Amino acid sequence: MEDLSQKRKVTIMIAIIAAMFFSAINQTIVSTAMPRIIAILGGMDYYTWVITIYMLTSTIATVLVGKLSDIYGRKPFILAGIVFFIIGAFLSGFSRDIFQLITYRGIQGIGAGIIMASAFTAVGDLFSPRERGKWTGIMMAVFGFSSVLGPTLGGWLVDNMEWKWLFWIFLPLGVVAFIMIMMLFPKGVRKKSEKIDYFGSLFLTLTIVPLLLGFSWAGTKYDWGSWQILSLFGGAVVFLILFILVERVVKSPVLPLSLFRNDIVTISNTIGFIMNAGMMGALIYLPFFVQGVEGISPTYSGYVTMPMSISMVIVSTIVGRMITKTGKYKRFALAGIPIMIIGMLIMALMNSVWLAVIAMIVFGLGLGIGMPVFSLTVQNAVRPDQLGVATASSQLFRNLGGTIGIAVMGTIMTSSLTGHMKDAMTSGKGVDMKNLDPELAKQLAPFQNPEMLLDQPKLHKLQETMPQEVQSVLAQMIDTLKHALSSSLTTVFLSGAALVAVALVLTFFLREIPLRTSNKLPETQKQGQTDKATTASSV
């Protein structure tokens, strides 16, 4: 597809961007509204599962589609991804409890994984590594724009309409994106010599599922040392060994082990894993501070996160063009990641909405500078015929990092919150329910649950129903909840910053090779059969 006219390429990119925006806006629109949805449906203990299941299914879909799209082409998978996403979004609006919402979000995740893997790989098909810098920056800007519009619109919708419209309002856009891809995207030619790696796909899936379930349940549903968690981790190890054995003998592996002999691919994927673990694990709890601690409505909560998206949109577009112009990329990663860390440290120290806004601006700048880099490094370091599976490996490690990070941060959040609540009781700062009249204690019991802070209208309504003589006790209980939640969030943000700092250290070891100006390999590179030779000849 690199030989297509520039006009045709731009037209195809418009179709790809429409599909990406549909997926991204449906994700960001629920971010600020999720605390309210959880408060309505119940099940705060399962809050992270709404996000975890999305990441789990999208991770599996991403890696499986990577190799399949190398065989069958990108078009059928982007179309299938849009269909899955539309079905999942439509059903999510009918959820009657948290478990139905989790199930339908899982279907959405399948669609999102397929769309993202196929879209980013299609950019690699259309443009040379040198040109991809500009388009990667534009795609990051699309995500940024959805992050500007989504949270604000989501907060307004949940404040003024039924929450189901969060999932339904952009369904027509999905239909438009489907039609555009169908009409504009060129049909791929199947590689008849390639065979599907069924056993590798099966064992990889059976590795990922118990691994992520183990991290999601450990410390919350089960103890880390329980037989359930150890069995899940043990099963993941067994299936990983079987997967490696299969991949070593099959002719067309779903995830070629030779990729990981390429130091650029290995280091880039490791950085993506660690960075996403720290970033995603911490950022999903920002609405907890804004809505729970500061008492801001979901509508205005969206305004708090908006500066991050705006700064990311502007900077990522500029950085993408600079990478295309210079052919250099490592310097941007080394500049962007420290700025991200500073932003997360400000989050850990924030005690007001304005400080939260400053944290968002700083973090968005770092994100816009550093994040476009690591997809380019992987795509530039492999042969064109491995573009799909290499891009999928990058998405796989990022999704794994994000999913595991969310699960681990959820454990940190829960254990820290429990600890701070106990400390408040033992130190005398909290209200000892045993010293109150049993009937009054029963009335005040709901105010011992931090989940109450996430639905401010319900909280104020319950406060008004309480007798005047207990208002001072009630105020003390709410202050205790806010202090415990704020202290727990500080721990979460510091943990996230520490992980991103590890990613920064690894970035120094990332070897930089010039971005190619064509997808066609030099003759010397064609002679090399291994990824290591491929990388060396790119220099």
N, C-alpha and C positions, 0 to 999 in steps of 0.2 A: 504493500500500500504506500510505500515511501515514494513511488514513482507517480502517484496521482498529482493532478494540478493543485496549486496552492488554494485556489477557490474551492475545489472539492474537499480538500482536507479541512478547511475552515468550516464548511457546511457540516461535515461529519462531526467535527468537534462541538458544534452547536447542539447536535443531537445527543452526544455523549454528556455534555454539560447539563442538558435538560434532565437526563436520567439521573445524573449524580445529584443535582439540586433536589429532585423529588425525594431521593433517599435521605439526603442530609437534612432537609427541612422537616421531614417527618420525625427525625431523631431529635433535633434541637428544640422543636416546638413543645415537647413534653418535659424538657429538662427542669424548667422552673415550676411547672405544674405538677410534677410527680409527687412532691410532698403532700399536696392537697388531695391528689388522687388516692394516695396511700391512706390518708386520713379518712376518706370517704369509704373506700373498699375495706379498710382494716388490714392488719398484717404488717406492721412496721418491721417485724422480725424478718420478713421476706422482702424487704425493700431492695436489697442488693440483687436479689434473684431476678427482678424485673430487668435489670441491666445485664446481669451475668448470663442469663439464658440467651439474650440477644447476642452477646459477644460469643458465647459458646457455639451457637448454630452458625453465626456468620464466619467464625474461624474455620469450622469444618467445611463449610461451603466454599470458602476462599481457596483452601489448599487443594480441594478436589477439582475445582473448576480450572485452576491454573494449568494443569497438564492437559485436561480435556479440551480447553480452548486452543492449546497448541496443536491439537489433532483436528478438531472440527471447526476452528475459527471462533472469533469473539461474538459475532452477531447473535446466534441462537441463545447464548448464555445471558447476554444482556437482556434480551427479550424475556427469557424465563425468569430472570431475577426481578424484573419489573412486575411480572404476574404474581410471583410469590409475595412481593412486598405489598401489592394492592390487596391481596386476600388477607394477609396478616393485619394490615391497618384496618380494613373493613370489620373484621371479626373483633379486633381489640375494642372497638367502640361499643360492642355488645357485652363486654365483660361484666359479670355480676359479682365476682369476688376476685381476690388477688391471684388465685391459682389459674383462673381462666385468662386473666391478663398476662400472666407469665407464659402460658401456653401459646397464646396468639402472638406475643412478642417474639417467641421463638421462631414462628413462621416468618415474621418480618425480618428476623436476623438472617435467615436463609437467603431471602431476596437481597438484603443489603450486602452480604458477603459476595454473592454472585456479581452484583452490579459493580462493586468497588474493584474486585479482582479483574474483571473484564475491561472496565473503563480505563484503568491505569495501564494495563497491558496494551490496549488499543492505541494509546498515545505513543507507546514504544514502537508499534507497527507503523504509525503514520510519520513519525519524525525521528531524525537522528538524535543521538544522545546530546549533542550540543544544543539542538533546538528544543529539546524536552525541558530544559531549564525554564524557558519562558512559559511553556504551557503548564508545567507543574506549578509555577507560581500562580497562574490564572486559576487552576483547579483548586489550589489552596484558598484563593480569594473567593471562589464559589462556596467553599465550606465556611469561610469567614462571613460571607454575606448571609448565609443561612443561620449562622450563629448570632448575627445581629437581629435579623427579623424573627427567627424562631422563638427564642425565650420571651421576647417582649410580647409577641402575638399570642404565645401560649399562656402567658400570665394574664393577659387581657381576656382571653377566651374563658379561662377557668373561673375568672372573677365575674363574668357577665353571661356566660352560657353554660350549657351542660358540658361536662368534660369530654364526652364522647366525640364532640366536634373537633377536638384536637387531632384525632386520627382520621377524620373524614374530610376535613376542609380542603386538603390538597389532593384528594383522589383523582379529580379531573386532570390535574397536572400529570399524574402517572399515565393516564390514557394518552395524553398528548405526547409524552416522552416515548411511549410504546410505538405510536404511529410514526414518529420522526425516525426512530431507529429502524423500523421496518422498511421505510421508504428510502432512507438516505445511506444507511450503512452497507458497504459492499459485502457480498456473500463470500465467505472463506472457502478455500479448497481443502477438502479433507486429505490428510496424509495417510494414504491407504496402507503404507508399510508399518504404521504405528499401531500397537495393540494397547488396549486398556489394561492397566494394572489393577485388577479387581482385588486381589489379596492384599496388595500394598495399601490400597484405599481403605479396605476393611480394618486392617491392623492399625493404620494411622488414626482412624476414627476411634477405635477402641482404646487407643493410647490417650487421645485428647480428652474424651468424655470422663473417664474415672479420675484423670489428673485434675481437671477443673472442678469436678464434683467434690473431690477431696479438699481442695483449697476453699471451696465455697462453704462447705459444711463444718470444716475444722474450726474449733473455737466458738462456734455458735450453736449448731444443732448437736454436734458431738465434740468431745474433747480431742485435742490433737493426738493424744496417745491411745485413743480408743481403737477397738478392733475394727470398727467400721471404716475409720479414716485410714488406718494402716493397710486394710484390705484394698481400699481404693488405690492408694499409692503403689502397693505391691502389684496390683493388677495392671496399672499403667506401665510399670517397669517391665513386666512380663511381655505385654503386647508391644512395647517399644523394641525389645530384643527381637521378637518375631518379625516386626516391621523391618528392622535393619537386615535381618537374614534374608527376607524376601527381596528387598531392594538391591541386594548385592548380586542376585542371580537373574532377575527379570530383565528383558531386553529394553523395555520402555517404562522405567520406574515413575511412579506418581510424584516422588520427590527425590531426584537423583542425589545420592550421597556425595557424588563428585563435586556438587556445588559447594560443599563445606570444606573442600580442600583449597578453595579460593579464599584467601585471607580477607579480601575486601568484603566479600559476601558474608563471611562468618562474623567479622567484627561489626559490620553495619547492622546485621540482624540482631546481634547481641545488644547493641546500643538501642535499637528500636524497641526490643523487649523490655529492657530496664527503664528506658525513658517513659514508655507508655504505662508501665507498672506504677511508677511514681506519680506521673501526671494524671492519668485517669483515676487512679485510686484516691487521689486527694480532691480533684476538681468536682467529682459528683457530690461532694458534701458541702460545697460552697453555698448552695441554696439553704442548707440547714442553718448556717450562720445568719444569712440575710433574713430568712423568714422566721426561723426559730428563736434566735438570740435577739436580733434587732426588731423583730415583729413587723417586717416589711411585707406587704401583700405580694402575691405572685406577679402581678402586673409590674410593680416597681422593682421587684427582684430582677426582672428581665433587663431593666435599665442599668442595673449594677453590672451585669455581665456584658452589656453591649460594648463598652470601651475596649475590652479585650478583643472582640471580634473586629472592630473597626481598625484598631492598630495592626492586627494580624493581616487584614485584607490589604492595607496600604503597603506594609513592609514586604509581605510575601510576593506581591506583584513586582515591586522594585527589585528585590533580591533575585527573583526568577530571571528577569532581564539581564541583570549583572552577571549571573552564572552563564547565560547564553553568550554574552559578549566576551567574557574573559576565559571561559572554559575551566575556571577554578571553582571549587566548592568547599573544600575543607575549612577555609578561613571563616566561612559563614556559620558553620556548625560550632566552631570554637568561640565565636562571638555570641551566637544566639543562646546556647545552653546556659552559660553563666547568668544571662539576663533572666532566663526562666527560673533559675534557682533563687535569684533575688526576689522575684515576684512571689514565689512560694513562701519565702521567709517572711515577707510582708503579710501574707495571708495568716501565717502562724501568730503574728503579733497584732493583727487587726482587732480593734475594739470599737470601731464605728463604721458606718456605711461608707463614709468618704475614704477611709483607709482601704476599704475593700475595693473601691473604684480605682484607687491608685495601684493596688496590687494587680488588678485586672489589666490595666494599661501596660504595666511593666511586663507582666507575663505574656500578654499578646505580642509585644515587640519581640521578645525572645523566641516565641513560637513561630512568628512570621519569618525570622531570620534563619533559624536552625532547622525547622522541620522539613522544608522542601528538599533538603540535601540527600537524605538516606535512601529514598527511592531511586534517585539518579545514580548513586554509587553502585547499587546492585545491578541495575539495568545496563550500566556502562561496562561492567566487569564480566559479562557473560556473552556467549554467542547468541546471535539473533534467534536461532531455533530453540533457545532455552528461555526466551523472554517471558513467556507466560508462566512457566513454573518458577523462574527466579523471582518475578514480581509477586507471585503467590506466596513464596517463602517469606518475602519481606512482610507481606500483609499478615501471614500466619504468626510470625514472631511478635509483631505489634499487637495483634489481637490477643495472643496468649498472655503477653505482658499486661495488657489492659485488664483482661479478665481476672488473672491471678492477682493483679494489683488491687482491683476492686474488692475481691474476696478477702485478701489479707488486710486491707485498710478497713474493711467492714468488721473484721475480727478485732482489730485494734480499737476501732470506734466503740464497739459494743462492750469490750472488756474495760476500756478506759472509762466509759460512761457509768458502768456498774460500779467501778472503783470509786469514782468521784461522788456518786450518790451515797455510797456506804460511808465515805469519809465525812460527808456533810452531816449524816445522821450521828456518827460517833463523836464528831467535834462539837456538836450542839448547835451548828449553824442551821441545820434543817429542823423540821417539825417532827417531834416524836409522836407518832400516831397512837401509841399505847397510852399516852397521858390524856388523850381526848375522850370525850363521850363517845361510846361505840356507834351511836346513830350518826353523830357528826363526822366521825372518822370514816364511816361508810360513804357519806356524801363527798368527802374530800379525797377519797381514794383515787378517782381519775386524775387528780392533779399531781400524782406521784409518777405519772407516766410521761416521759419526755415527748412522746408522740403528740401529746396535747398541744405542744408549742407550734406544731406544723399546720394547724388549722386555726388561725387567729379569730375568724368570725365565731366559730364554735366555742373557743376559749372565752371570748368576751361575753357571749350569750350565757354560758354557764356561770361566769362570775356574777352576772347581774341577777341570777336566780338565788344566789347565796345570801343568807341573812347578813345584815350590816355588821353585827358583832364578830363575825368570823372573817371579815374582809382583810384585816391585818394579818391574820394567820395565812389566809389564801395568798396574799401578796408575798409573804415570806417563802411559801412553797414554790411559787412561780419563779422567784429570784433564785432559789436553790436549783431549780431545773435549768434555768438559763446559764447559771455559772457552771454547772456540771457539763452541759452541752458545749459551752464555749471552751472549757479546758480540754475536753475530749477532742474537739476539732483542732486545737493547737497541736496536740500529739499527732493527729493524722497528717496535718500539713507539714510538720517537721519530718515525719517519716518519708513523705513523698519527696521533699527537697533532698533528703539524704540519698535516695535512690537515683534521682536525676544527677546528683553530683558524681555518682559512680559512672553514669553514662558519659559525663564530661571527661573523666580520666581516660576512659576507653577511646574517646575520640582522638586523643593525641597519638594513639597507635594506628589510626586509620591511614592506610597508604593511599595517596592521591595519584591518580593517573589522568591524563588529559581526556576530556570528553570528545568522543569521535564526532566527526562532521558528517558521517554517513552510517547507515545500518549495515552497509556492505563491508565485510572484514577485509583488511589488507591480506595479500597473498601469504605473507609470513604467518599471519594469524590463522589462516585457513588450514595451514599444515599442522598446527597444534591441535591435538585431540582432547586434551584435558583442560579443565577450567584454569588451572594454574598457568598452562602455556598460553591460553587465551588472554589472561590478564597481563602476562608479561609482554606479549606482543602488542597489546594496546598502547603501551607506553610511548 
